[in-house]
Amino acid sequence: PHAIRLEGDLTLGGLFPVHSRGPAGIPCGPVKKEQGIHRLEAMLYALDRVNRDPKVLPNLTLGARILDTCSRDTYALEQALGFVRSLLPPEGGEGRCPDGSSPQRPPPERLVGVIGASASSVSIMVANVLRLFA
């Protein structure tokens, strides 16, 4: 539920602590304006600047998939697995359409890198998981 998706030819992932750690049993607490929202806005601003300048990446646009870590390392790792899920085939195989044809799946998201997280402990955990999927 805590995600932003912008379409593009290439996708950058982002992991930011938009919310603070929630109380026991609740992953997310109140919004973190300076450490979370400002970093999120900085990434969106940078993407906008790159995409508007035809000299930087001609004929390509950068998209984004930005996830909230809620300042919790285990939640951040769970969120980062969302980057991987888009590359895996669906559970139970491809399935069949009612007419017997194979379903048309959109091409996998071309995630080229991940920016963040703000804590190195989270970045290390996420990098180790994402490294397995290149």
N, C-alpha and C positions, 0 to 999 in steps of 0.2 A: 504493500500500500504506500510505501514511502519511496517513490521513484519518479524520475523525469525521463522521458524518451523523446529524442529529436532525431528525425530521419536524416540519413546522409549516406554517401557512398562508402565512407569509412567511419567506424564508430569508435569513439573514445569512451571508456568507462570512467566513472568518477565515484569515489567513496568519501563522503563528507559527514561529519557529525552535526547534522542539521538539528537534531534533538539531543537533549542530554539524556543520561541514563535514567530509566524509569525506576519506580519502586519495585520491590520484590514481586515477581510474577508478571510485570508489565515491562516490555523492552524499552519503550520510549517515554521520555518525560517532556518537559517544556522545551520550546524552541530556543536554540542557541544563536542569537543574532550575530555576534562578532565572529565567533570561531566557526560557525556552521554556515549561516546564510551568506556571509560575506565571501567565503571561499567558493560556495556554489555560484554566486553571482559573478565572481572573477572568472570561473571556468566558462560560464555562458557568454560573458563579454568577450573573452579571448576567442571562442568559437565563432561568434558573430563577426569579429574583426577579420579573422582568417577567411571566413566564407564570403565576406564582402569584397575582399581584395583579389581580383582575378590574377594578379601576378604571383601570389603565394602558392596556391594549389590550382592551377588552371584545369578546368573541366572536372574537378572533384569538389565535393562538399564534405565537411566533417559533421558527423552526427554525434549524439551522446546518449549514453544510458547512465544516469546518475542515481546512485542509491544512498540512502541514509544509513549510517552505521549506528545511530543512536548512542554514540559514545560507549559502545559495549563490544568487546572483541568477538565474542561468540555470535552476536547478532550480525556483526559485519561479515563474518565468515559465511554465515547462512545467506546473507544478501549476495555476497560475491558468487556463490554457487549459481545464482540466477544468470550470471554471465555464461556459465558452462552449460546450463540446461538448454539454452537456445541452440547449441551445437549437437546435442544428442538426439537420436531418433525417439519418437514418442513411445511410451510404455505400451507393450502389447503389439509392437510392430507398426507398420504403415497403415494397415487396415484396408478396407475396400469401400468404395462409394456404392450407393444403392444400385447404380447401373453396372457394377462389376469392375469399373475402371479403377486405376490407382489414384489416390488423392494427390492434388497439386499442392505441394508445400511451398511456402515462400523460401527463397534462398537463405541460408544461415547468415546471421548478422556477422559482418566483418569487423570484429572487435580487434583493434590493432594495439591497444594499450590501455592501462588503467592508471588514473591519477588519484593519488591519495593512498592510504588514509592519512589522517593527521597524526596518529600515533604509530611509532615504528613497530610496536608489537603487533598491531593489526596489519600493517603493511607486510610484515614478514610472513604472517600466517596466510594472508591472501595470496602473496606471491608464490608461496610454496604450493598452494592448491592450483593456481592458474598455470604454473609452470608445467604441471602434469598434462595440460591440454594445449600446450604451446600457444 
